[in-house]
Amino acid sequence: MERKQEDKPPEEPPEELLKEFEWAKDHIPDDEVPQPAPDEFEKVWKRIQDGHGK
């Protein structure tokens, strides 16, 4: 029986991620990055504590 491969994005080497991060830091202003809702952390933390994924 063939095992189904999980749907995961290919992992980039750390060097590539660092290059992408450095580029974004220099070229994308902070105000263009979507910000989470003020209570987003609390919602996620509560789901984690309750044992739910979503």
MDTraj code that builds the backbone (N, CA, C; nanometers):
import mdtraj as md
import numpy as np

residues = "MET GLU ARG LYS GLN GLU ASP LYS PRO PRO GLU GLU PRO PRO GLU GLU LEU LEU LYS GLU PHE GLU TRP ALA LYS ASP HIS ILE PRO ASP ASP GLU VAL PRO GLN PRO ALA PRO ASP GLU PHE GLU LYS VAL TRP LYS ARG ILE GLN ASP GLY HIS GLY LYS".split()
xyz = np.array([
    [0.0839, -0.1181, 0.0000],
    [0.0000, 0.0000, 0.0000],
    [0.0887, 0.1248, 0.0000],
    [0.0563, 0.2178, -0.0858],
    [0.1353, 0.3389, -0.0986],
    [0.0937, 0.4410, 0.0068],
    [0.1919, 0.5009, 0.0709],
    [0.1628, 0.5998, 0.1739],
    [0.1440, 0.7366, 0.1084],
    [0.0349, 0.8049, 0.1428],
    [0.0070, 0.9366, 0.0863],
    [0.0987, 1.0395, 0.1505],
    [0.1612, 1.1204, 0.0665],
    [0.2477, 1.2264, 0.1177],
    [0.1613, 1.3392, 0.1718],
    [0.1982, 1.3893, 0.2893],
    [0.1231, 1.4991, 0.3481],
    [0.1400, 1.6244, 0.2638],
    [0.0358, 1.7078, 0.2633],
    [0.0420, 1.8331, 0.1885],
    [0.1178, 1.9363, 0.2694],
    [0.2469, 1.9420, 0.2476],
    [0.3327, 2.0381, 0.3155],
    [0.4093, 2.1161, 0.2105],
    [0.4257, 2.2455, 0.2324],
    [0.5096, 2.3189, 0.1374],
    [0.6537, 2.2701, 0.1491],
    [0.7274, 2.2739, 0.0404],
    [0.8679, 2.2315, 0.0497],
    [0.9443, 2.3236, 0.1441],
    [1.0287, 2.2636, 0.2254],
    [1.1063, 2.3435, 0.3202],
    [1.2223, 2.4106, 0.2478],
    [1.2375, 2.5392, 0.2741],
    [1.3485, 2.6128, 0.2150],
    [1.4684, 2.6039, 0.3086],
    [1.5878, 2.6006, 0.2526],
    [1.7063, 2.6037, 0.3388],
    [1.7074, 2.7335, 0.4196],
    [1.7606, 2.7305, 0.5402],
    [1.7627, 2.8516, 0.6248],
    [1.8245, 2.9724, 0.5554],
    [1.9236, 2.9500, 0.4701],
    [1.9879, 3.0623, 0.4013],
    [1.8889, 3.1327, 0.3092],
    [1.8037, 3.0559, 0.2409],
    [1.7049, 3.1145, 0.1508],
    [1.5999, 3.1920, 0.2298],
    [1.5572, 3.1370, 0.3417],
    [1.4598, 3.2080, 0.4250],
    [1.5175, 3.3383, 0.4774],
    [1.6442, 3.3360, 0.5144],
    [1.7091, 3.4572, 0.5644],
    [1.7165, 3.5628, 0.4547],
    [1.7518, 3.5221, 0.3325],
    [1.7562, 3.6166, 0.2209],
    [1.6192, 3.6786, 0.1970],
    [1.5153, 3.5948, 0.1998],
    [1.3790, 3.6445, 0.1781],
    [1.3387, 3.7406, 0.2901],
    [1.3710, 3.7065, 0.4129],
    [1.3404, 3.7928, 0.5269],
    [1.4112, 3.9272, 0.5131],
    [1.5400, 3.9259, 0.4817],
    [1.6165, 4.0498, 0.4678],
    [1.5586, 4.1368, 0.3572],
    [1.5205, 4.0750, 0.2445],
    [1.4629, 4.1514, 0.1353],
    [1.3319, 4.2166, 0.1800],
    [1.2447, 4.1382, 0.2437],
    [1.1152, 4.1903, 0.2879],
    [1.1332, 4.3022, 0.3903],
    [1.2278, 4.2850, 0.4810],
    [1.2531, 4.3867, 0.5834],
    [1.2924, 4.5190, 0.5186],
    [1.3677, 4.5118, 0.4107],
    [1.4162, 4.6333, 0.3448],
    [1.3172, 4.6927, 0.2437],
    [1.2216, 4.6146, 0.1955],
    [1.1367, 4.6596, 0.0849],
    [0.9876, 4.6697, 0.1157],
    [0.9412, 4.6124, 0.2247],
    [0.7981, 4.6144, 0.2542],
    [0.7745, 4.6933, 0.3819],
    [0.7072, 4.8081, 0.3709],
    [0.6812, 4.8897, 0.4902],
    [0.5891, 4.8168, 0.5887],
    [0.6114, 4.8406, 0.7164],
    [0.5318, 4.7740, 0.8200],
    [0.3830, 4.7979, 0.8043],
    [0.3445, 4.9176, 0.7589],
    [0.2016, 4.9466, 0.7499],
    [0.1326, 4.8715, 0.6360],
    [0.2073, 4.8025, 0.5497],
    [0.1479, 4.7211, 0.4437],
    [0.1250, 4.5767, 0.4880],
    [0.1774, 4.5395, 0.6023],
    [0.1615, 4.4033, 0.6529],
    [0.0313, 4.3970, 0.7327],
    [-0.0589, 4.3036, 0.6966],
    [-0.1846, 4.2944, 0.7700],
    [-0.1599, 4.2656, 0.9182],
    [-0.2330, 4.3333, 1.0030],
    [-0.2188, 4.3141, 1.1476],
    [-0.3336, 4.2275, 1.1987],
    [-0.3080, 4.1413, 1.2953],
    [-0.4152, 4.0585, 1.3506],
    [-0.5111, 4.1432, 1.4333],
    [-0.6283, 4.0882, 1.4552],
    [-0.7255, 4.1550, 1.5424],
    [-0.6647, 4.1665, 1.6817],
    [-0.7035, 4.2681, 1.7580],
    [-0.6450, 4.2883, 1.8910],
    [-0.6587, 4.1667, 1.9834],
    [-0.7654, 4.0885, 1.9664],
    [-0.7860, 3.9738, 2.0553],
    [-0.7459, 3.8403, 1.9914],
    [-0.6770, 3.8441, 1.8790],
    [-0.6407, 3.7212, 1.8068],
    [-0.5555, 3.6269, 1.8920],
    [-0.4574, 3.6799, 1.9627],
    [-0.3714, 3.5950, 2.0452],
    [-0.4539, 3.5204, 2.1499],
    [-0.5433, 3.5930, 2.2172],
    [-0.6246, 3.5306, 2.3216],
    [-0.7131, 3.4200, 2.2634],
    [-0.7696, 3.4430, 2.1439],
    [-0.8537, 3.3408, 2.0792],
    [-0.7725, 3.2149, 2.0500],
    [-0.6553, 3.2344, 1.9916],
    [-0.5705, 3.1198, 1.9563],
    [-0.5239, 3.0479, 2.0827],
    [-0.4816, 3.1225, 2.1826],
    [-0.4335, 3.0619, 2.3063],
    [-0.5444, 2.9816, 2.3734],
    [-0.6671, 3.0326, 2.3711],
    [-0.7793, 2.9603, 2.4311],
    [-0.8053, 2.8297, 2.3549],
    [-0.7999, 2.8346, 2.2207],
    [-0.8193, 2.7119, 2.1421],
    [-0.7111, 2.6104, 2.1741],
    [-0.5883, 2.6551, 2.1908],
    [-0.4785, 2.5637, 2.2235],
    [-0.5039, 2.4999, 2.3594],
    [-0.5402, 2.5824, 2.4565],
    [-0.5647, 2.5308, 2.5915],
    [-0.6835, 2.4349, 2.5943],
    [-0.7842, 2.4613, 2.5100],
    [-0.9024, 2.3742, 2.5053],
    [-0.8753, 2.2460, 2.4262],
    [-0.7617, 2.2418, 2.3560],
    [-0.7253, 2.1224, 2.2807],
    [-0.7846, 2.1180, 2.1416],
    [-0.8282, 2.2316, 2.0889],
    [-0.8854, 2.2365, 1.9552],
    [-0.7857, 2.2966, 1.8586],
    [-0.7820, 2.2420, 1.7378],
    [-0.6938, 2.2973, 1.6352],
    [-0.7505, 2.4218, 1.5714],
    [-0.8836, 2.4265, 1.5551],
    [-0.9450, 2.5424, 1.4900],
    [-1.0688, 2.5828, 1.5607],
])
top = md.Topology()
chain = top.add_chain()
for i, resn in enumerate(residues, 1):
    res = top.add_residue(resn, chain, resSeq=i)
    for name in ("N", "CA", "C"):
        top.add_atom(name, md.element.get_by_symbol(name[0]), res)
traj = md.Trajectory(xyz[None], top)
